[in-house]
Amino acid sequence: MPVELWMAAQQAVPNRKEDLRNALVGCVIRRDDGVLVSARNGSSRGARNPNSHAEARCARKADVNSVAYVARVLRDGTVGCARPCKSCRVRMRSRGVRDVMF
């Protein structure tokens, strides 16, 4: 398993214990220039789009030939697959992401 998938899982877990969602999703994108961009679903209060998907948030900073890694962490701590929704796949493809690993 690529290390980026573990990084995506770690990104998914919030710092707050009061998060009541059943599953948390994290995304890490390795850009073509080697830079890593990461995000998790949702965001802090007062954010511009507080319920955005992790993949959509990362896609904003992706470039051509980027590779995305997506992981889901369940409430009990197990890591599972997290296939991006159609909207996120279209958004990542339009930004030049060439491959998505989940």
C-alpha positions as CSV (number, residue, x, y, z in Angstrom):
1,M,0.0,0.0,0.0
2,P,1.4,3.4,-1.0
3,V,2.5,5.7,1.9
4,E,0.2,8.4,0.5
5,L,-2.9,6.3,1.3
6,W,-1.8,6.1,4.9
7,M,-1.2,9.9,4.8
8,A,-4.7,10.3,3.5
9,A,-6.1,8.2,6.3
10,Q,-4.2,10.3,8.9
11,Q,-5.5,13.5,7.3
12,A,-9.1,12.2,7.6
13,V,-9.0,11.9,11.4
14,P,-9.9,15.3,12.9
15,N,-8.4,16.7,16.0
16,R,-11.8,17.0,17.7
17,K,-13.4,14.1,19.5
18,E,-16.9,15.5,19.1
19,D,-17.1,14.8,15.4
20,L,-20.2,12.5,15.0
21,R,-19.8,11.4,11.4
22,N,-19.6,7.6,10.8
23,A,-16.8,7.9,8.3
24,L,-14.1,10.4,7.7
25,V,-12.5,10.8,4.3
26,G,-9.0,12.2,3.6
27,C,-7.3,12.9,0.3
28,V,-3.6,13.5,-0.6
29,I,-2.6,14.6,-4.1
30,R,0.9,14.2,-5.3
31,R,1.4,16.9,-7.9
32,D,3.7,16.5,-10.9
33,D,6.3,18.7,-9.2
34,G,6.4,16.5,-6.2
35,V,4.4,18.7,-3.8
36,L,1.8,17.0,-1.6
37,V,-1.6,18.6,-1.1
38,S,-3.9,17.2,1.5
39,A,-7.4,17.8,2.9
40,R,-10.2,16.0,4.7
41,N,-14.0,16.2,4.3
42,G,-15.8,19.1,6.0
43,S,-13.8,21.9,7.4
44,S,-13.6,24.3,10.3
45,R,-16.4,26.7,11.2
46,G,-16.6,29.9,9.1
47,A,-15.0,28.2,6.1
48,R,-16.2,29.2,2.6
49,N,-17.6,25.7,1.8
50,P,-17.9,23.9,5.2
51,N,-19.2,20.6,3.8
52,S,-17.0,20.1,0.8
53,H,-15.5,16.7,-0.1
54,A,-11.8,16.1,0.6
55,E,-11.2,15.2,-3.0
56,A,-12.8,18.5,-4.3
57,R,-10.8,20.5,-1.8
58,C,-7.5,18.9,-2.9
59,A,-8.4,19.2,-6.6
60,R,-8.3,23.0,-6.3
61,K,-4.5,22.8,-6.0
62,A,-3.8,19.8,-8.4
63,D,-1.9,20.2,-11.6
64,V,-1.5,18.1,-14.8
65,N,-0.3,14.6,-14.2
66,S,-1.1,14.6,-10.4
67,V,-2.0,11.4,-8.6
68,A,-4.8,11.4,-5.9
69,Y,-4.9,9.0,-2.9
70,V,-8.2,8.7,-1.0
71,A,-8.9,6.9,2.2
72,R,-11.9,6.5,4.6
73,V,-11.5,6.0,8.3
74,L,-14.5,4.6,10.2
75,R,-15.5,5.6,13.7
76,D,-13.8,2.5,15.1
77,G,-10.5,3.4,13.5
78,T,-10.4,0.9,10.6
79,V,-9.2,2.2,7.3
80,G,-11.3,1.3,4.2
81,C,-11.8,2.1,0.6
82,A,-13.3,5.5,-0.4
83,R,-14.1,5.8,-4.1
84,P,-14.7,9.5,-4.9
85,C,-18.1,10.5,-6.1
86,K,-18.8,11.3,-9.7
87,S,-18.7,15.0,-9.1
88,C,-15.2,14.8,-7.5
89,R,-13.9,12.5,-10.2
90,V,-15.0,15.0,-12.9
91,R,-13.5,17.9,-10.9
92,M,-10.2,16.0,-10.5
93,R,-10.1,15.0,-14.1
94,S,-10.7,18.6,-15.2
95,R,-7.7,19.7,-13.1
96,G,-5.4,17.1,-14.7
97,V,-5.3,14.4,-12.1
98,R,-4.3,11.3,-14.1
99,D,-4.9,8.6,-11.6
100,V,-6.9,8.0,-8.4
101,M,-5.9,5.4,-5.8
102,F,-8.4,4.3,-3.2
